[in-house]
Amino acid sequence: MTRELLLHPGQHGLGMTPDAMKADSTTTATCGYCATGCGLRLHVRDGEAVGLTPETSYPVNLGMACPKGWEALEVLNSEKRAHYPLLRQADGTQQRVSWDTALTTFTERFKSIQAKHGNAAVAFVSTGQIVSEEMAFLGALAKFGMGVQHGDGNTRQCMATAVSAYKESFGFDAPPYTYDDFEQSDCLVFVGANPCIGHPIMWERVLRNQKSPEIIVLDPRRTETAMASTQHLQLNPKSDLALLYAITQHLIAANLIDYDFVNAHTEGFEELAAHVSAFTPEAVSQQCGIPVLDIRRAAESIGRASAASLWWTMGVNQSYEGTRVAQAIINIALITGNFGRPGTGANSITGQCNAMGSRLWSNTTNLLGHFKFESADDRQHVAETLGIDVDRIPNEGSWAYDEIVEGIRNGEIKGLWVIATNPAHSWINRGDFRELLGKLDFLVVQDMYDQTDTAKHADLVLPAAGWGEKVGTFINSERRYGLVKKVRRAPGEALADFQIFRAIAAYWGVGDVFAEWTDPEAVFRIMQRLSRNRPNDISGIDGYQQLDASGGIQWPFSEAESQQEDAPVQQRRLFSDGRFYHENGKARLIVDQITPMPEPPDVDYPHLLLTGRGTVSQWHTQTRTENSKVLRKLYPQQPYAEIHPRDAAKLDVINGDRIRVRSRRGEVEVTAMVTPTVRSGHVFIPMHYRIVNELTLSHFDPHSHQPSYKDCAVCLEKV
């Protein structure tokens, strides 16, 4: 073992490298975990990656990586990987079958359901985890080839609110920032965001800020980010809309408004001012649990900053009024003129590695390339660009994820195809959803692991390649297309999702419709054609080679931009000209009434359950992170709940005791973590553990259809 661990100076990495990891060459690829989109330098020997280090020259992470990135290759080696197609037999067991049997069964069973119940009886649920080219292929195959009406992505669980807010406010789903803004702001506001844990490399960019910035955190928990802030507004859960309106009211009252920007580039200011006039700091202080002076201080810090940026993530998005909260954040940035300049913006931090790709290219609620199914002109344009009959394109969009779930309940959805996601763990009110899966006539799960909660329910499992085993592009939070490379062979008979889609097209009998879709880069060229002259234009990218050489390229990047000297510029932000995507070029200031919490604490259930990210080493449902020995050592193996010392004393509970958490939907047993980081009356359980959605309440934002995971009433007792 000593000989195996012999170290040599690292030719392709940092410091010393084990002899067993000595590489012939290196290549850089975009990480496949979160939407930060870090560049990883892969150490290649005999054509396969044997190790990695962070890429020092990549403009996203500048030589840094979080624990998940460091372990990106390790999770590919798991014994839980799906190696072969599995088909459920008459005795209920899943047995290995050939790809021919799997694809024939897929085709025959889904076609049989459509013949009996109509095309709309089959739906798909996609992901933010596969590459953009695969998303485009899946959406086009399902809707233009198979006649599927309804399909949505698991990005509905994380980014739908930001999408809805941006589209209504700007006219297009357009996060305006670049990561350099973390370093250029002299006031950063984080609303329902904990980048220390959720996006640690972004937080490292904050730490590089040389301006001694004011850091304001709005969060019910004293998170790691809140601990590092200069102002923590530890507000009561779901009072964020009232608090943001109060900040807006003070900005107006104190004359901290950029009226030149407002008059030239926005509409609706008079309505905004009238609406927030009742939300004085004095009026909302008790509701929010924040002293009046603290509200005023936060507003003054934002209003007097030369460059203020406002950031949000799941604490806003996963809310029953999240769209309006996001727009309240956008309003503050707009009325203070914090757009289009370094260190500014109303900036949603994306969750999954390719949620942005899903938003643009999944062909779910938007027609491929962010067109509209309802527009005859858009349908004709897409049909001509793809060279297909326009009648293949539906004239209306899909049901949202929650509507597909209800379709299963109502017997309208009989067949479901799940790709690279695990809704039996992640969907809200998990127990109810698991029961609904049993109502399906046919469930197909396509995944790199065959032991997920959802795969165990499947009638057919299709084994897929993972990150590092296929080629394509991810789009990160700052709109940067980054290249994913194949540096490993997929295990057994597992195939890249792209190849599975090609095979299904052939077996379904629509291979000729997708004759041009030969490989991922061919699809990238199709995507470029579809994007031409659009806000998300990428027609100027000279293929994968330029993406690789440039360290990724942010959209938009048109052919005209590509002709400019020193193109592409690495750090580009939107709206520097003050022009937005509505027809009149102006952004809209949008307000609404406050919505009461659907299930507030009461006598029987006196505590409020909060959920969120637990540690930097966990990721979503732990489908991958639990397959790394290193990552498993960096987070508690057993589910735990953070409770306040005062609540613990009432229960006669000390740190490490077992407690039962019960809601109106289920109950779970967890380890008590007694800590003052949560307020009395609140309970926090990390989202990564399978049990947490036994408790959550099915309720949704009416504009985005995003589930509200972070508020439901529970009671506690000592076990």
LOKOLFI-352686 format. One record per residue (C-alpha): x negated, y negated, z. Coordinates in steps of 0.001 Angstrom, whole numbers, plus 500000, padded with zeros to 6 digits. Layout:
<atom <X,Y,Z>>
...
This chain:
<atom <500000,500000,500000>>
<atom <497116,497633,500762>>
<atom <495757,498218,497275>>
<atom <499192,497607,495760>>
<atom <499386,494280,497558>>
<atom <495901,493147,496520>>
<atom <496039,489439,495685>>
<atom <494392,487594,492829>>
<atom <494464,483890,491947>>
<atom <497813,483297,490268>>
<atom <497232,482634,486566>>
<atom <500882,481834,485994>>
<atom <502203,480872,489415>>
<atom <501439,479269,492731>>
<atom <498568,480384,494967>>
<atom <497831,484105,495052>>
<atom <499738,486745,493132>>
<atom <500031,490485,493970>>
<atom <498082,492616,491523>>
<atom <501277,494530,490710>>
<atom <502804,491274,489437>>
<atom <499942,490272,487170>>
<atom <501474,488921,483961>>
<atom <500489,488711,480309>>
<atom <502415,485497,479680>>
<atom <505166,483275,481013>>
<atom <508384,481843,479669>>
<atom <510875,479424,481180>>
<atom <514598,480065,481558>>
<atom <517461,478387,483376>>
<atom <518452,479954,486716>>
<atom <521750,481831,486800>>
<atom <523107,480991,490244>>
<atom <524453,477489,490799>>
<atom <525039,474585,488428>>
<atom <521900,472761,489517>>
<atom <520345,474557,486544>>
<atom <516753,474928,487754>>
<atom <513991,476040,485422>>
<atom <512327,479315,486460>>
<atom <508936,480351,485095>>
<atom <509237,484073,484396>>
<atom <506046,486126,484549>>
<atom <506162,488661,481736>>
<atom <504145,491862,481344>>
<atom <504696,494353,478531>>
<atom <507791,492457,477469>>
<atom <509532,492488,480869>>
<atom <509605,489927,483673>>
<atom <507757,491177,486756>>
<atom <508004,488003,488829>>
<atom <508826,484322,488770>>
<atom <507931,480930,490164>>
<atom <509701,477573,489836>>
<atom <508801,475664,486683>>
<atom <506847,472569,487706>>
<atom <507560,470575,484540>>
<atom <511288,471313,484284>>
<atom <513176,467998,484694>>
<atom <515800,469474,487018>>
<atom <513870,471058,489880>>
<atom <510303,469763,489363>>
<atom <508672,472893,490763>>
<atom <511213,473694,493480>>
<atom <513560,476659,493899>>
<atom <515972,477811,496596>>
<atom <515861,481374,498004>>
<atom <518462,482577,495499>>
<atom <516329,481403,492591>>
<atom <513243,483109,493985>>
<atom <515234,486385,494191>>
<atom <516896,486089,490764>>
<atom <515110,489130,489341>>
<atom <515447,491306,492418>>
<atom <519247,491488,492286>>
<atom <519026,493052,488815>>
<atom <517530,496182,490371>>
<atom <520517,497033,492557>>
<atom <521855,500570,492829>>
<atom <525313,499032,492534>>
<atom <524732,498024,488907>>
<atom <527267,499265,486392>>
<atom <525424,501664,484082>>
<atom <528204,503284,482052>>
<atom <531848,502705,481137>>
<atom <534197,504142,483770>>
<atom <537785,505237,483106>>
<atom <540314,506075,485805>>
<atom <541523,509651,485521>>
<atom <544843,511257,486415>>
<atom <543490,512157,489883>>
<atom <542745,508482,490557>>
<atom <538969,508702,490291>>
<atom <536828,506605,487945>>
<atom <534743,508812,485658>>
<atom <532009,508059,483132>>
<atom <533107,507924,479490>>
<atom <531473,506982,476215>>
<atom <531624,503462,474802>>
<atom <533758,504826,471966>>
<atom <536307,506178,474446>>
<atom <536193,502979,476478>>
<atom <536721,500680,473500>>
<atom <539397,502905,471985>>
<atom <541241,502997,475322>>
<atom <540882,499216,475712>>
<atom <542384,498637,472281>>
<atom <545157,501207,472442>>
<atom <546351,500314,475966>>
<atom <546415,496548,475452>>
<atom <548013,496845,471997>>
<atom <550640,499178,473463>>
<atom <551494,496614,476163>>
<atom <551764,493841,473584>>
<atom <553949,495967,471313>>
<atom <556336,496730,474165>>
<atom <556355,493434,476069>>
<atom <554983,490818,473656>>
<atom <551544,489308,473149>>
<atom <551881,487133,476261>>
<atom <552042,490229,478482>>
<atom <548230,490562,478318>>
<atom <546005,487914,479941>>
<atom <542344,487426,480739>>
<atom <540513,485827,483650>>
<atom <537080,484550,482753>>
<atom <534202,483044,484698>>
<atom <531605,480333,485116>>
<atom <528845,482942,485171>>
<atom <528385,483998,481534>>
<atom <526660,481911,478865>>
<atom <528541,479321,476809>>
<atom <528322,481329,473602>>
<atom <529941,484321,475314>>
<atom <532671,482100,476742>>
<atom <533415,480747,473290>>
<atom <533447,484239,471803>>
<atom <535716,485601,474540>>
<atom <538215,482758,474225>>
<atom <538249,482906,470433>>
<atom <538508,486706,470355>>
<atom <541330,486804,472887>>
<atom <543422,483974,471450>>
<atom <542565,483959,467743>>
<atom <541920,487682,467359>>
<atom <543990,489589,469936>>
<atom <546919,487171,470106>>
<atom <546542,486662,473860>>
<atom <548458,483595,475042>>
<atom <547251,483257,478624>>
<atom <543682,483161,479909>>
<atom <541946,481105,482569>>
<atom <538611,481023,484360>>
<atom <537456,481278,487946>>
<atom <536303,477688,487482>>
<atom <539946,476972,488349>>
<atom <538857,477768,491921>>
<atom <536002,475265,491950>>
<atom <536060,472556,489265>>
<atom <539631,472108,487987>>
<atom <540242,469129,490256>>
<atom <537167,467271,488995>>
<atom <538216,468028,485419>>
<atom <541739,466707,485961>>
<atom <540478,463589,487713>>
<atom <537903,462755,485043>>
<atom <540325,463368,482168>>
<atom <542999,461101,483643>>
<atom <540561,458397,484727>>
<atom <538053,458458,481845>>
<atom <539942,460143,479008>>
<atom <537513,463077,478919>>
<atom <535927,465530,481351>>
<atom <532650,463658,481676>>
<atom <530430,463757,484785>>
<atom <528468,460541,484211>>
<atom <525232,461105,486087>>
<atom <521749,462494,485817>>
<atom <519780,463938,488738>>
<atom <517455,460961,488699>>
<atom <520368,459042,490255>>
<atom <519746,460881,493539>>
<atom <516389,459098,493667>>
<atom <517572,455716,492368>>
<atom <520519,455007,494708>>
<atom <520171,452791,497732>>
<atom <523512,454091,499037>>
<atom <524655,457688,498567>>
<atom <528123,458799,499678>>
<atom <528865,462531,500004>>
<atom <532553,463419,500342>>
<atom <533323,467020,501302>>
<atom <529865,467995,500090>>
<atom <526997,469710,501891>>
<atom <524157,469755,499337>>
<atom <521622,470781,501999>>
<atom <523277,474203,501862>>
<atom <525325,474256,498665>>
<atom <522803,472636,496302>>
<atom <519461,472441,498105>>
<atom <517412,471364,495091>>
<atom <519728,468396,494612>>
<atom <519120,467562,498270>>
<atom <515391,467772,497634>>
<atom <515923,465092,494982>>
<atom <517620,462937,497644>>
<atom <514598,463437,499895>>
<atom <512382,462090,497104>>
<atom <514309,458803,497176>>
<atom <511827,456044,498097>>
<atom <514464,453365,498750>>
<atom <515299,454387,502348>>
<atom <518889,454818,501210>>
<atom <522001,454610,503320>>
<atom <523505,458117,503348>>
<atom <527204,458273,504204>>
<atom <528903,461637,504729>>
<atom <532677,462147,504942>>
<atom <533209,465626,506373>>
<atom <535232,467189,509232>>
<atom <532176,469269,510202>>
<atom <528816,468051,511340>>
<atom <527116,469826,508468>>
<atom <523408,469946,507769>>
<atom <523879,467070,505338>>
<atom <525862,465114,507933>>
<atom <523046,465625,510443>>
<atom <520650,463999,507977>>
<atom <522955,461085,507197>>
<atom <522808,457518,508450>>
<atom <526601,457399,508793>>
<atom <528767,460460,509436>>
<atom <532492,459806,509257>>
<atom <533732,463014,510893>>
<atom <537287,462572,509749>>
<atom <540279,464755,510506>>
<atom <540817,467398,507805>>
<atom <542826,466228,504785>>
<atom <542796,462591,505845>>
<atom <540192,461782,503200>>
<atom <542633,460121,500793>>
<atom <543822,457705,503475>>
<atom <540234,456986,504514>>
<atom <539118,456298,500943>>
<atom <542093,453994,500434>>
<atom <541086,452160,503633>>
<atom <537535,451737,502323>>
<atom <539015,450447,499061>>
<atom <541257,448019,500968>>
<atom <538294,446613,502886>>
<atom <536229,446234,499708>>
<atom <539024,444116,498236>>
<atom <539646,442139,501435>>
<atom <535930,441404,501844>>
<atom <535622,440371,498182>>
<atom <533057,443079,497449>>
<atom <534531,443708,493986>>
<atom <532697,443397,490668>>
<atom <535522,441539,488932>>
<atom <533590,441124,485698>>
<atom <533309,444911,485375>>
<atom <536896,445476,486559>>
<atom <538389,443018,484073>>
<atom <536307,444193,481125>>
<atom <536330,447951,481646>>
<atom <539297,449062,483796>>
<atom <543073,448871,483904>>
<atom <545423,449127,486884>>
<atom <543562,446977,489402>>
<atom <546641,445015,490470>>
<atom <548544,448236,491146>>
<atom <545549,449634,493029>>
<atom <545245,446529,495205>>
<atom <548949,446537,495997>>
<atom <548934,450236,496854>>
<atom <545952,450157,499225>>
<atom <547022,446943,500966>>
<atom <548868,448995,503588>>
<atom <545829,451216,504225>>
<atom <543909,448834,506445>>
<atom <541184,450351,508636>>
<atom <543400,449618,511643>>
<atom <546341,451434,510053>>
<atom <544452,454651,509212>>
<atom <541943,454810,512065>>
<atom <544015,457072,514301>>
<atom <545169,459296,511434>>
<atom <541592,459817,510242>>
<atom <540002,459976,513675>>
<atom <537449,457324,512660>>
<atom <536876,454037,514543>>
<atom <537830,450887,512659>>
<atom <534306,449497,512797>>
<atom <532887,452685,511275>>
<atom <535311,452445,508335>>
<atom <534370,448827,507761>>
<atom <530658,449581,508057>>
<atom <530875,452328,505426>>
<atom <532791,450041,503067>>
<atom <530274,447239,503561>>
<atom <527367,449598,502864>>
<atom <528950,450659,499574>>
<atom <530051,447201,498533>>
<atom <526746,445469,499264>>
<atom <524515,448153,497744>>
<atom <522724,447261,494539>>
<atom <523194,450859,493337>>
<atom <525742,453093,495079>>
<atom <526540,456627,494001>>
<atom <529443,458734,495281>>
<atom <529279,462531,495166>>
<atom <531822,465220,495877>>
<atom <532245,468959,495640>>
<atom <534526,471670,497081>>
<atom <535660,469751,500168>>
<atom <537502,467502,497710>>
<atom <538234,469876,494856>>
<atom <539731,472710,496912>>
<atom <542607,470635,498232>>
<atom <546333,470316,497641>>
<atom <545776,466615,496800>>
<atom <542227,466927,495509>>
<atom <542789,465236,492147>>
<atom <543959,462049,493810>>
<atom <541086,462180,496324>>
<atom <538588,462524,493460>>
<atom <540228,459582,491722>>
<atom <540015,457527,494913>>
<atom <536254,458134,494801>>
<atom <536183,457182,491114>>
<atom <538171,454024,491897>>
<atom <535595,452880,494459>>
<atom <532735,453311,491987>>
<atom <534687,451487,489279>>
<atom <535782,448439,491287>>
<atom <532253,447925,492636>>
<atom <530740,448192,489142>>
<atom <528719,451278,490027>>
<atom <528725,452906,486603>>
<atom <526230,453327,483794>>
<atom <523229,452110,485796>>
<atom <520502,454117,487564>>
<atom <521620,455326,490975>>
<atom <525352,454883,490398>>
<atom <528435,456839,489425>>
<atom <531390,458849,490716>>
<atom <529762,462233,490449>>
<atom <531272,465686,490874>>
<atom <528702,468334,491796>>
<atom <529513,471509,489891>>
<atom <529534,474926,491576>>
<atom <528833,477849,489251>>
<atom <525865,478030,486887>>
<atom <528028,477529,483811>>
<atom <531267,476032,485075>>
<atom <530636,473129,482701>>
<atom <530354,475622,479848>>
<atom <533668,477104,480890>>
<atom <535248,473645,480946>>
<atom <534170,472935,477363>>
<atom <534044,476298,475638>>
<atom <536243,478942,477324>>
<atom <539296,478235,475102>>
<atom <541622,478458,478088>>
<atom <543526,475293,479016>>
<atom <541668,473292,476345>>
<atom <541310,474377,472741>>
<atom <537757,475432,471938>>
<atom <535414,472435,472262>>
<atom <537808,470381,474418>>
<atom <540437,469892,471739>>
<atom <544172,470219,472423>>
<atom <546291,473245,471553>>
<atom <549323,470947,471327>>
<atom <547793,468794,468567>>
<atom <548423,469980,465002>>
<atom <545455,467918,463809>>
<atom <543176,469497,466399>>
<atom <544341,473001,465509>>
<atom <543751,472344,461816>>
<atom <540285,470933,462480>>
<atom <539252,473895,464614>>
<atom <540669,476371,462091>>
<atom <538765,474758,459232>>
<atom <535557,474605,461267>>
<atom <535842,478298,462144>>
<atom <537120,479346,458735>>
<atom <540248,481024,460102>>
<atom <543966,480773,459421>>
<atom <545439,477948,461520>>
<atom <548374,480198,462405>>
<atom <545997,482232,464565>>
<atom <545678,479299,466975>>
<atom <548432,478976,469624>>
<atom <550282,475666,469694>>
<atom <550343,475495,473484>>
<atom <547806,476023,476237>>
<atom <547546,478846,478704>>
<atom <549100,479296,482080>>
<atom <546721,478294,484849>>
<atom <545187,480961,487078>>
<atom <547895,480693,489758>>
<atom <550582,480953,487087>>
<atom <548959,484092,485669>>
<atom <549004,485563,489185>>
<atom <552697,484720,489490>>
<atom <553209,486237,486046>>
<atom <551908,489529,487416>>
<atom <554297,489228,490356>>
<atom <557246,488543,488046>>
<atom <556403,491396,485679>>
<atom <555552,489071,482782>>
<atom <551832,489969,482796>>
<atom <551328,493716,482401>>
<atom <547676,493889,481333>>
<atom <544722,491938,482712>>
<atom <541121,491673,481522>>
<atom <538739,490338,484195>>
<atom <535265,489234,483090>>
<atom <532371,488566,485519>>
<atom <534506,487501,488459>>
<atom <535847,489118,491610>>
<atom <539334,487777,492372>>
<atom <540186,490622,494760>>
<atom <537726,488879,497080>>
<atom <537910,485241,496051>>
<atom <541558,484513,495260>>
<atom <543536,482719,497947>>
<atom <545685,484958,500190>>
<atom <543660,487970,499174>>
<atom <545962,490624,500639>>
<atom <548835,489488,498460>>
<atom <546631,489452,495352>>
<atom <545338,492993,495951>>
<atom <548915,494232,496081>>
<atom <549681,492456,492820>>
<atom <546814,494252,491054>>
<atom <548691,497483,491730>>
<atom <551620,496206,489654>>
<atom <549570,495997,486464>>
<atom <549935,498655,483796>>
<atom <546277,498286,482816>>
<atom <543379,496454,484498>>
<atom <539986,496099,482793>>
<atom <536980,494743,484704>>
<atom <533851,493774,482787>>
<atom <530967,493174,485201>>
<atom <527304,493834,485923>>
<atom <528296,495619,489159>>
<atom <530880,498389,489387>>
<atom <531306,498227,493190>>
<atom <533014,494832,493481>>
<atom <536396,494646,495199>>
<atom <538077,494065,491843>>
<atom <536161,496772,489950>>
<atom <537339,499343,492490>>
<atom <540920,498610,491405>>
<atom <540144,498827,487682>>
<atom <541559,501351,485241>>
<atom <538567,500675,482985>>
<atom <535157,499267,483905>>
<atom <532920,497907,481142>>
<atom <529246,497641,482236>>
<atom <527715,494272,481380>>
<atom <524220,492847,481317>>
<atom <523363,490108,483792>>
<atom <521273,486961,483803>>
<atom <517789,487734,482470>>
<atom <519136,490549,480329>>
<atom <520684,488447,477543>>
<atom <520394,485163,475657>>
<atom <522474,481986,475572>>
<atom <522947,478581,477176>>
<atom <524227,477260,480490>>
<atom <525377,473660,480997>>
<atom <524463,472265,484405>>
<atom <526109,469585,486555>>
<atom <524360,466736,484735>>
<atom <525558,468029,481326>>
<atom <522192,469642,480471>>
<atom <522179,472605,478083>>
<atom <519515,475005,479339>>
<atom <518325,478229,477750>>
<atom <518835,481694,479251>>
<atom <516419,484358,478010>>
<atom <516296,488121,477847>>
<atom <513332,489311,479904>>
<atom <514703,492646,481151>>
<atom <516551,495604,479695>>
<atom <520047,496097,481045>>
<atom <520382,499398,482958>>
<atom <521903,502525,481455>>
<atom <524345,501748,478672>>
<atom <525245,498265,479913>>
<atom <525574,495695,477132>>
<atom <525479,491925,476962>>
<atom <528991,490504,477179>>
<atom <528410,489103,473691>>
<atom <527901,492591,472273>>
<atom <530949,493901,474133>>
<atom <533050,491164,472537>>
<atom <531660,492012,469098>>
<atom <532523,495663,469630>>
<atom <536052,494849,470818>>
<atom <536579,492652,467760>>
<atom <535609,495562,465539>>
<atom <537776,498113,467368>>
<atom <540715,495683,467429>>
<atom <540403,495285,463667>>
<atom <539478,491591,463577>>
<atom <535756,491910,462980>>
<atom <536064,490005,459712>>
<atom <537527,486993,461572>>
<atom <534285,486774,463504>>
<atom <531874,487708,460733>>
<atom <529807,484566,461397>>
<atom <529561,485317,465135>>
<atom <526561,487587,464733>>
<atom <524420,486490,467674>>
<atom <524451,483839,470410>>
<atom <522486,481240,468455>>
<atom <524862,481613,465509>>
<atom <527714,480803,467885>>
<atom <525722,477858,469241>>
<atom <525652,476469,465705>>
<atom <529443,476878,465538>>
<atom <529723,475012,468834>>
<atom <527585,472226,467384>>
<atom <529950,471876,464420>>
<atom <532971,471746,466704>>
<atom <531356,469089,468902>>
<atom <530403,466718,466081>>
<atom <531622,463143,466700>>
<atom <533143,464205,470014>>
<atom <532193,462873,473481>>
<atom <530376,466193,474019>>
<atom <528511,466020,470674>>
<atom <525487,468357,470522>>
<atom <525021,468275,466756>>
<atom <521539,466739,467145>>
<atom <519996,469727,468951>>
<atom <517594,471595,466696>>
<atom <518550,475054,467942>>
<atom <517302,477090,470852>>
<atom <513678,476243,470088>>
<atom <514184,472550,470837>>
<atom <516150,473344,474001>>
<atom <513246,475478,475168>>
<atom <510581,472922,474300>>
<atom <512483,469997,475833>>
<atom <513382,471468,479208>>
<atom <517047,471378,478255>>
<atom <519044,468566,476655>>
<atom <522016,466692,478100>>
<atom <525174,466131,476093>>
<atom <525975,464049,474187>>
<atom <523080,464383,471769>>
<atom <524231,463591,468246>>
<atom <522351,463815,464970>>
<atom <521951,460019,465021>>
<atom <520411,460152,468496>>
<atom <518069,462920,467438>>
<atom <516495,460573,464854>>
<atom <515472,458047,467492>>
<atom <511864,457812,468596>>
<atom <510992,459844,471720>>
<atom <514307,461746,471522>>
<atom <515635,463414,473527>>
<atom <515335,461153,476562>>
<atom <515350,463478,479568>>
<atom <517451,461413,481981>>
<atom <520596,460047,480350>>
<atom <523776,458826,482027>>
<atom <527156,458011,480522>>
<atom <529057,454714,480252>>
<atom <526039,452399,480171>>
<atom <528035,450343,477650>>
<atom <531069,450241,479949>>
<atom <533205,452007,477353>>
<atom <535288,455001,478425>>
<atom <537161,457594,476341>>
<atom <540722,456267,476437>>
<atom <541823,454589,473197>>
<atom <541405,451105,474663>>
<atom <537950,452016,476002>>
<atom <538960,451330,479598>>
<atom <538938,453559,482674>>
<atom <542175,453931,484596>>
<atom <542493,453179,488311>>
<atom <544933,455790,489629>>
<atom <546616,455924,493051>>
<atom <549359,458012,494623>>
<atom <551268,458648,497822>>
<atom <549742,460701,500634>>
<atom <550878,464346,500705>>
<atom <551576,465949,504113>>
<atom <549544,469035,504995>>
<atom <551634,472084,503988>>
<atom <550809,474142,507087>>
<atom <549586,471969,509980>>
<atom <548705,473505,513349>>
<atom <551631,474080,515718>>
<atom <552383,475743,519048>>
<atom <552038,479279,517688>>
<atom <549034,478576,515459>>
<atom <547241,475675,517159>>
<atom <543953,475703,515247>>
<atom <543071,474658,511704>>
<atom <540926,476975,509564>>
<atom <538198,475408,507425>>
<atom <536149,477391,504896>>
<atom <533021,476604,502911>>
<atom <529457,477596,502189>>
<atom <527647,479362,504997>>
<atom <523925,479462,504271>>
<atom <521677,478584,501352>>
<atom <520964,482286,500774>>
<atom <524603,483292,500254>>
<atom <526496,482790,497029>>
<atom <530242,483052,496427>>
<atom <531448,486629,496997>>
<atom <527866,487874,497541>>
<atom <528197,490169,494525>>
<atom <524556,489427,493727>>
<atom <523035,487990,496891>>
<atom <523938,491027,498983>>
<atom <521712,493048,496631>>
<atom <518551,491259,497758>>
<atom <516884,492504,500934>>
<atom <515263,489110,501400>>
<atom <518485,487140,501028>>
<atom <520378,489510,503333>>
<atom <517846,488786,506062>>
<atom <518480,485055,505730>>
<atom <522172,485078,506681>>
<atom <524334,486826,509296>>
<atom <525508,490205,508060>>
<atom <528728,490137,510054>>
<atom <531425,487506,509515>>
<atom <531418,484753,512094>>
<atom <533548,481773,513033>>
<atom <532280,478451,514310>>
<atom <534377,477216,517239>>
<atom <533929,474240,519566>>
<atom <532624,474837,523137>>
<atom <535856,473446,524594>>
<atom <537946,475979,522667>>
<atom <535508,478749,523590>>
<atom <535849,477883,527291>>
<atom <539651,478122,527062>>
<atom <539300,481603,525562>>
<atom <536581,482632,528029>>
<atom <534331,483270,525030>>
<atom <530576,482853,524801>>
<atom <528327,482879,521770>>
<atom <528290,486359,520209>>
<atom <531639,487548,521576>>
<atom <534181,489031,519235>>
<atom <537306,486988,518556>>
<atom <540448,487605,516535>>
<atom <541566,484924,514085>>
<atom <545191,485270,512989>>
<atom <547269,483368,510431>>
<atom <550788,483953,509151>>
<atom <549300,486170,506435>>
<atom <546786,488350,508235>>
<atom <544236,488696,510988>>
<atom <540499,489317,511119>>
<atom <537869,489987,513765>>
<atom <534691,487916,513711>>
<atom <531752,486970,515880>>
<atom <532133,483697,517761>>
<atom <529515,481065,517024>>
<atom <530019,478410,519693>>
<atom <528832,475066,518354>>
<atom <529748,471375,518577>>
<atom <529357,470998,514801>>
<atom <533108,471638,514509>>
<atom <535683,469612,516367>>
<atom <537928,471092,519015>>
<atom <540971,472605,517334>>
<atom <539042,473560,514195>>
<atom <537641,476928,513125>>
<atom <535101,477356,510317>>
<atom <534482,480687,508528>>
<atom <532096,480905,505550>>
<atom <533807,481699,502259>>
<atom <531322,484456,501362>>
<atom <532773,487156,503604>>
<atom <535480,489417,502207>>
<atom <537803,488842,505136>>
<atom <538250,485077,504930>>
<atom <540976,485084,502276>>
<atom <543055,487467,504352>>
<atom <544014,484278,506182>>
<atom <544266,481507,503589>>
<atom <547566,480015,502428>>
<atom <548541,480014,498742>>
<atom <549037,476344,497933>>
<atom <547657,474303,495076>>
<atom <546937,470842,493759>>
<atom <549895,470004,491473>>
<atom <547685,468280,488874>>
<atom <544748,470696,488681>>
<atom <546362,473930,489947>>
<atom <543264,474426,492121>>
<atom <543775,476444,495322>>
<atom <543491,474612,498649>>
<atom <541232,476962,500585>>
<atom <540317,474634,503427>>
<atom <543451,474149,505480>>
<atom <545772,476643,507139>>
<atom <546990,477159,510691>>
<atom <545479,479969,512769>>
<atom <545370,481115,516374>>
<atom <542428,482605,518292>>
<atom <542089,485247,520948>>
<atom <539234,487107,522546>>
<atom <538913,490737,521508>>
